[in-house]
Amino acid sequence: MSNIEQIESLAADIGEIVYIDVAKWHLYLNTAKLHIPLAEAIYPLAIAGEVSRAKVTDILNSIKISLGDGKLEANLLDLVPARCQGDLMDFLEDYQRNL
């Protein structure tokens, strides 16, 4: 499988696991079209065996989300609930082991 296919596969899995929480409404990353940028940022860490909570937190913090037609900007870290972050880490640790 090529790197592009692996990133797309990783993105699909992330998109079904992780959601942003807005007023108790769960918007999964695949629906919000945020799963691919997150997978593209995480994939190099996974293949290098460097996935860690700190690095994933940094990535989530670096991805900016435009809200209200650009009136507000929030980082993905602030929008993803702690439980989802934990689920993402569990998934990524398994993913990295299986590479």
C-alpha positions as CSV (number, residue, x, y, z in Angstrom):
1,M,0.0,0.0,0.0
2,S,1.3,3.5,-0.9
3,N,1.8,6.3,1.6
4,I,-1.2,8.1,0.2
5,E,-3.4,5.0,0.6
6,Q,-2.1,4.5,4.2
7,I,-2.8,8.2,5.0
8,E,-6.3,7.8,3.6
9,S,-6.9,4.7,5.6
10,L,-5.6,6.3,8.7
11,A,-7.8,9.4,8.0
12,A,-10.9,7.2,7.6
13,D,-10.3,5.5,10.9
14,I,-9.6,8.8,12.7
15,G,-12.6,10.4,11.2
16,E,-14.9,7.7,12.7
17,I,-13.3,7.9,16.1
18,V,-12.7,11.5,16.8
19,Y,-15.3,14.3,17.0
20,I,-15.5,17.9,17.9
21,D,-18.1,18.8,20.6
22,V,-20.1,22.0,19.9
23,A,-23.0,22.6,22.3
24,K,-23.2,18.9,23.1
25,W,-23.4,18.2,19.3
26,H,-20.9,15.7,18.1
27,L,-19.4,16.4,14.7
28,Y,-17.1,13.6,13.6
29,L,-13.9,14.7,11.9
30,N,-14.8,12.8,8.7
31,T,-18.0,14.8,8.4
32,A,-16.2,18.1,9.2
33,K,-13.5,17.2,6.6
34,L,-10.8,17.5,9.3
35,H,-9.7,13.8,9.3
36,I,-7.3,14.1,6.4
37,P,-5.3,17.1,7.7
38,L,-5.0,15.3,11.1
39,A,-3.9,12.0,9.5
40,E,-1.4,13.8,7.3
41,A,0.2,15.4,10.4
42,I,0.1,12.2,12.5
43,Y,1.2,9.7,9.8
44,P,5.0,10.7,9.8
45,L,5.1,10.3,13.6
46,A,3.5,6.8,13.4
47,I,5.9,5.5,10.7
48,A,8.8,6.8,12.7
49,G,7.5,5.2,15.9
50,E,7.3,8.6,17.6
51,V,3.6,8.8,18.5
52,S,3.3,10.3,22.0
53,R,0.5,12.2,23.8
54,A,2.6,15.3,23.8
55,K,3.2,15.3,20.1
56,V,-0.4,14.5,19.3
57,T,-1.5,17.3,21.6
58,D,0.8,19.6,19.8
59,I,-0.7,18.6,16.4
60,L,-4.2,19.0,17.7
61,N,-3.2,22.4,19.0
62,S,-1.7,23.5,15.7
63,I,-4.7,22.7,13.6
64,K,-6.9,25.8,13.5
65,I,-10.6,25.6,12.9
66,S,-12.6,28.5,11.5
67,L,-16.0,29.0,13.1
68,G,-18.8,31.4,12.3
69,D,-17.6,32.1,8.8
70,G,-14.2,33.1,10.1
71,K,-15.4,35.3,13.0
72,L,-13.8,32.9,15.4
73,E,-10.8,30.6,15.2
74,A,-10.2,27.7,17.6
75,N,-7.6,25.0,17.7
76,L,-8.7,21.4,17.3
77,L,-7.4,20.6,20.7
78,D,-10.0,22.8,22.4
79,L,-12.9,21.3,20.4
80,V,-12.1,17.6,20.9
81,P,-13.2,16.3,24.2
82,A,-10.7,14.7,26.5
83,R,-12.3,11.3,26.1
84,C,-12.0,11.5,22.3
85,Q,-8.3,12.5,22.7
86,G,-7.8,9.4,24.8
87,D,-9.6,7.2,22.2
88,L,-7.4,8.7,19.5
89,M,-4.2,7.9,21.5
90,D,-5.4,4.3,22.1
91,F,-6.1,3.9,18.4
92,L,-2.7,5.5,17.4
93,E,-0.7,3.3,19.8
94,D,-2.4,0.2,18.2
95,Y,-1.9,1.6,14.7
96,Q,1.8,2.3,15.3
97,R,2.3,-1.2,16.7
98,N,0.7,-2.8,13.6
99,L,2.8,-0.9,11.1
